[in-house]
Amino acid sequence: MAAPLFLDGLTVHTQSHDYPIVITENAAANGSMAQQIMPHITGRQVLIVTNDTVAPLYLKALEEELACQYRVEVCTLADGEQYKNQTSINQIYDVLMAQHFNRDVTLIALGGGVVGDMTGFAAASFMRGVNFIQIPTTLLSQVDSSVGGKTGINHAQGKNMIGAFWQPQMVLADMSTLKTLPPRELSAGLAEVIKYALIMDIKFLDWLEINLPAMMALDLAVLGEAVKRCCQYKADIVAQDERESGVRALLNFGHTFGHVIETHEGYGNWLHGEAVAAGMVQAAELSEKIGWLTSEEVARVKRVLVLANLPIAPPSIEVQTALSLMGHDKKVKHGQIRLILLKSLGDAVLTTDFEPSLLTDVLGQHVVKS
């Protein structure tokens, strides 16, 4: 039986409650996954929500361990961003209702960001709020979506437009699960890692430029260090602004542009991290046009994304179409598009302080002329 190579973590402090993020290895392989989460399960009822990609890998062991002490049911969803919708949420509700689960139930999200977001939203809304636990199995979910309590589903006209803030009781990030990630999914997660460096810490950007090859080669110790750093960055921000009324919006750097890509191209055709990567380049290009970044700094942003095998240009989207989709963004206020831009590398700001023509220029330079 494989032994855990390390056990590390931190605590997220929120107005709702404090909760731990545990970072480890081999928890799935040695049966300690269930042991780690049991202290955070309330009541005797458990619903594990997973998808048809993750279930064959990790579900059986977790289910069997928990079944020794709890009544356990499973809801297995289809895998993919295109299934992050009301139909899938209803599948979760259907199991909860059919099994006569009550407010003592604990929902466990076993999977990536889509599973985590939907499980969290189901937990927030079932009987007006029940306990849930995050077990993120992708790099993107480990460094970002599993932490901070943002839950929700997509709408055909906009990503993550329906949801709630609902904090988990704990997050268990097992680095060993990253060994089963396809390279494209790993790179998508690296986009969110790079995001933290660009908005908060240029020294972390220096570190990433050195360590990205090791991360892409699945050096779990290096990946674990990156996950802990990113979770600490996010925990610090969430402690200040749990419901995104201020500084937490900075975590959406590249996302307003990226959500345009995802919505326009169809959910799942561009992975979230891929769309965010191209979106971060667009945000950096706009920052340069304003006069905040130099061309050399924009080139550095592109280089680090290319190093992670990420796209640095969006698909061709007509400018007015892109602007219309941006109008559905959650950061729009009083009819104004607000964007997270870079004053310098490592220093982000939420702003409307840009000429609309400059945004149009950035959007237009990627449109293929007929």
C-alpha positions in Angstrom: 0.0 0.0 0.0 1.4 3.4 -1.0 2.3 5.7 1.9 1.6 9.4 1.8 4.7 11.3 0.7 3.6 14.5 2.3 0.7 16.1 4.2 0.4 19.8 4.1 -2.2 22.4 4.1 -3.7 25.7 5.2 -6.9 27.2 6.6 -9.4 29.4 4.7 -11.0 32.0 7.0 -14.4 33.3 5.9 -17.4 35.0 7.6 -19.3 31.8 7.1 -16.8 29.5 8.8 -13.2 28.4 8.6 -12.2 25.3 6.8 -9.0 23.4 6.0 -7.3 22.7 2.7 -5.4 19.4 3.0 -2.7 18.8 0.4 -1.4 15.3 0.2 -0.3 12.4 -2.1 -1.5 8.8 -2.5 -4.7 9.4 -0.4 -6.7 7.7 -3.1 -4.3 4.7 -3.4 -3.9 4.0 0.3 -7.5 4.4 1.4 -6.8 7.5 3.5 -9.1 9.7 1.4 -12.1 8.7 3.5 -10.2 9.0 6.7 -9.2 12.6 5.9 -12.8 13.7 5.2 -14.7 11.8 7.9 -14.2 14.4 10.6 -16.0 16.9 8.4 -19.0 14.8 7.6 -22.2 15.7 9.5 -24.9 13.2 10.1 -25.0 9.7 8.7 -26.0 10.4 5.1 -23.5 10.9 2.2 -24.0 11.6 -1.5 -20.9 11.3 -3.6 -21.2 13.4 -6.8 -18.7 12.5 -9.5 -18.6 12.0 -13.3 -18.1 9.1 -15.7 -14.4 9.8 -16.2 -13.4 10.1 -12.5 -15.7 7.4 -11.1 -13.8 4.4 -12.5 -10.6 5.8 -11.0 -11.4 6.8 -7.5 -15.1 6.1 -6.6 -15.0 2.5 -5.5 -12.4 2.9 -2.8 -14.0 6.0 -1.4 -17.5 4.6 -1.4 -16.5 1.4 0.3 -14.6 3.1 3.0 -17.4 5.5 3.8 -20.1 2.8 3.6 -18.6 1.3 6.8 -20.0 4.2 8.8 -22.5 6.0 6.6 -25.4 5.5 4.3 -23.8 6.3 0.9 -25.4 7.0 -2.4 -23.7 8.1 -5.7 -24.7 10.4 -8.5 -22.6 10.0 -11.6 -22.8 12.8 -14.1 -21.6 13.1 -17.7 -18.2 14.6 -18.0 -17.7 18.1 -19.6 -18.3 21.8 -19.3 -21.3 21.4 -21.7 -23.1 19.4 -18.9 -22.7 22.1 -16.3 -26.4 23.0 -16.5 -29.8 22.7 -14.9 -30.3 19.2 -16.3 -27.3 17.9 -14.4 -28.2 19.8 -11.2 -31.7 18.1 -11.4 -30.0 14.7 -11.5 -28.4 15.5 -8.1 -31.7 16.7 -6.7 -33.4 13.6 -8.0 -31.1 11.3 -6.1 -31.4 13.4 -2.9 -35.2 13.3 -3.1 -35.5 9.7 -4.1 -33.3 8.6 -1.2 -35.2 10.8 1.2 -32.1 12.6 2.3 -32.5 15.5 4.7 -30.5 18.4 6.1 -28.0 16.0 7.7 -26.7 14.9 4.4 -23.1 15.7 3.3 -22.5 16.1 -0.4 -19.0 15.1 -1.6 -17.7 16.5 -4.9 -15.3 14.0 -6.4 -14.0 15.5 -9.6 -12.9 18.6 -11.3 -14.3 22.1 -11.4 -17.5 21.3 -13.1 -18.4 18.6 -10.5 -17.3 20.9 -7.7 -19.3 23.8 -8.9 -22.5 21.8 -9.4 -22.2 19.9 -6.2 -21.6 23.1 -4.3 -24.7 24.7 -5.9 -26.8 21.6 -5.1 -25.6 21.8 -1.5 -26.3 25.5 -1.3 -29.9 25.1 -2.6 -31.1 21.7 -1.3 -33.2 22.3 1.7 -31.7 25.8 1.7 -28.2 24.6 2.5 -26.5 21.4 3.5 -22.9 20.4 4.2 -20.4 19.6 1.4 -16.8 18.6 0.9 -14.5 19.2 -2.1 -12.2 16.5 -3.4 -10.8 18.2 -6.5 -9.0 15.8 -9.0 -7.8 18.3 -11.6 -5.1 21.0 -11.2 -7.5 23.7 -12.1 -10.0 22.7 -9.4 -7.2 22.2 -6.8 -5.7 25.7 -7.3 -8.9 27.6 -7.9 -12.5 26.4 -8.2 -12.6 24.2 -5.1 -11.5 27.0 -2.8 -13.6 30.1 -1.9 -17.2 28.9 -2.2 -18.2 30.0 -5.7 -20.8 27.5 -7.0 -23.1 27.4 -10.0 -24.0 26.4 -13.5 -23.8 27.9 -16.9 -26.6 29.4 -19.0 -26.6 29.4 -22.8 -26.1 33.1 -22.8 -23.4 33.3 -20.1 -21.0 31.2 -18.0 -21.6 30.8 -14.3 -24.6 33.1 -14.4 -26.7 31.0 -12.0 -25.2 30.1 -8.6 -24.5 30.9 -5.0 -21.7 31.5 -2.6 -21.5 28.3 -0.4 -18.3 27.3 1.4 -17.2 23.7 1.7 -16.4 22.1 5.1 -13.0 21.0 3.8 -10.9 20.6 0.6 -8.8 17.5 0.1 -6.3 17.9 -2.8 -4.5 14.6 -3.6 -1.6 15.4 -5.9 -1.5 11.8 -7.1 -4.8 12.3 -9.0 -3.0 14.6 -11.3 -1.2 11.6 -12.8 -4.4 10.6 -14.6 -4.9 14.0 -16.1 -4.6 14.3 -19.9 -1.8 16.8 -20.8 -4.3 19.3 -22.2 -6.2 19.3 -18.9 -3.0 19.8 -16.9 -2.1 22.7 -19.1 -5.6 24.2 -18.6 -4.9 24.1 -14.8 -1.6 25.8 -15.3 -3.4 28.8 -16.7 -5.0 29.5 -13.4 -1.6 29.0 -11.6 0.0 31.5 -14.0 -2.9 33.9 -13.3 -2.0 34.1 -9.6 1.5 35.1 -10.5 0.4 37.8 -13.0 -2.0 39.4 -10.6 -0.3 39.1 -7.3 3.3 38.1 -7.2 6.0 38.6 -9.8 8.4 36.5 -7.7 6.0 33.6 -8.2 6.2 34.3 -11.9 10.0 34.0 -11.7 9.5 30.7 -9.9 7.1 29.4 -12.5 9.4 30.2 -15.4 11.9 27.9 -13.8 9.5 25.2 -12.5 6.9 24.8 -15.2 8.8 22.1 -17.0 8.9 20.0 -13.8 5.2 20.6 -13.2 4.3 19.5 -16.7 6.5 16.4 -16.1 4.2 15.6 -13.1 6.8 16.3 -10.4 4.3 16.0 -7.6 6.4 17.8 -5.0 6.7 20.8 -7.2 3.0 20.6 -8.1 2.2 20.4 -4.4 4.2 23.6 -3.7 2.4 25.4 -6.5 -1.0 24.2 -5.3 -0.3 25.4 -1.8 0.9 28.8 -3.0 -2.1 29.3 -5.1 -4.5 28.2 -2.4 -2.8 30.6 0.0 -3.2 33.5 -2.4 -6.9 32.7 -2.9 -7.5 32.1 0.8 -6.0 35.5 1.6 -8.3 37.2 -0.8 -11.4 35.3 0.2 -10.8 36.2 3.8 -11.0 39.8 2.8 -13.9 39.5 0.4 -16.0 36.4 0.6 -18.7 37.5 -1.8 -16.7 39.3 -4.5 -17.7 42.8 -3.6 -14.2 44.1 -4.0 -10.7 42.7 -4.2 -11.8 39.1 -5.0 -12.8 40.2 -8.5 -9.1 40.4 -9.3 -9.1 36.6 -9.4 -11.1 36.9 -12.6 -8.1 38.3 -14.6 -8.5 37.0 -18.1 -12.0 35.6 -17.4 -14.2 38.3 -18.9 -12.4 37.7 -22.2 -12.2 34.0 -21.6 -15.9 33.6 -20.9 -16.6 35.2 -24.3 -14.6 32.5 -25.9 -16.3 29.7 -24.0 -19.8 31.0 -24.6 -19.2 31.7 -28.3 -17.4 28.5 -29.1 -19.7 26.3 -27.1 -18.9 25.0 -23.6 -16.3 22.4 -23.6 -14.8 23.1 -27.0 -12.3 25.4 -25.4 -11.3 24.2 -21.9 -11.8 26.9 -19.3 -8.0 27.3 -18.7 -7.4 27.6 -22.4 -9.9 30.4 -22.8 -8.5 32.1 -19.7 -5.0 31.9 -21.1 -6.1 33.6 -24.4 -8.1 36.1 -22.3 -5.1 37.0 -20.1 -3.2 37.9 -23.2 -6.0 40.1 -24.4 -6.1 41.8 -21.0 -2.4 42.2 -21.1 -2.6 43.7 -24.6 -5.2 46.2 -23.4 -3.0 47.0 -20.4 -0.2 47.8 -22.9 -2.5 50.0 -25.0 -3.4 52.0 -21.9 0.3 52.5 -21.2 0.6 50.3 -18.1 2.5 47.3 -19.5 5.5 47.4 -21.9 5.6 45.3 -25.0 8.4 43.3 -23.4 6.1 42.5 -20.4 3.3 41.4 -22.7 5.8 39.2 -24.6 6.8 37.7 -21.2 3.1 36.9 -20.5 2.9 35.1 -23.8 6.1 33.2 -23.3 5.1 31.7 -20.0 1.8 30.6 -21.4 3.4 29.0 -24.4 5.8 27.2 -22.0 2.7 25.7 -20.4 1.3 24.6 -23.9 -1.5 27.1 -23.7 -3.1 29.2 -26.5 -2.2 32.9 -26.6 -4.8 34.0 -29.2 -8.5 33.7 -29.1 -10.7 32.3 -32.0 -12.0 34.8 -34.4 -15.1 36.5 -32.9 -16.8 39.5 -34.3 -16.2 42.6 -32.2 -19.9 43.4 -31.6 -20.6 39.8 -30.7 -17.8 39.8 -28.2 -19.0 43.1 -26.7 -22.5 41.8 -26.4 -21.3 38.6 -24.6 -19.2 40.8 -22.3 -22.4 42.7 -21.4 -23.6 39.5 -19.6 -20.4 39.4 -17.4 -21.1 39.5 -13.7 -18.6 42.4 -13.3 -20.7 44.7 -15.5 -22.0 47.6 -13.3 -24.3 50.4 -14.3 -24.0 49.3 -17.9 -20.2 49.6 -17.9 -17.8 46.8 -18.7 -15.3 46.5 -15.8 -12.1 44.6 -16.6 -9.2 43.3 -14.5 -6.1 44.7 -16.1 -2.4 44.9 -15.1 -0.8 48.1 -13.8 2.4 46.0 -13.9 3.3 42.3 -13.7 2.1 41.2 -10.3 -0.2 44.1 -9.8 -3.8 43.9 -11.0 -6.7 46.4 -10.8 -10.4 46.2 -11.5 -11.1 49.2 -13.7 -13.4 51.0 -16.2 -10.5 53.4 -16.9 -9.9 52.6 -20.5 -11.1 54.1 -23.8 -13.8 51.8 -25.4 -12.0 52.2 -28.7 -8.9 50.5 -27.1 -11.0 47.5 -26.1 -12.5 47.4 -29.6 -9.0 47.4 -31.0 -7.9 44.5 -28.9 -11.0 42.5 -29.8 -10.7 43.4 -33.5 -7.1 42.4 -34.0 -8.0 38.7 -33.6 -10.9 38.8 -36.1 -10.1 37.1 -39.4 -10.9 39.5 -42.2 -12.9 38.1 -45.0 
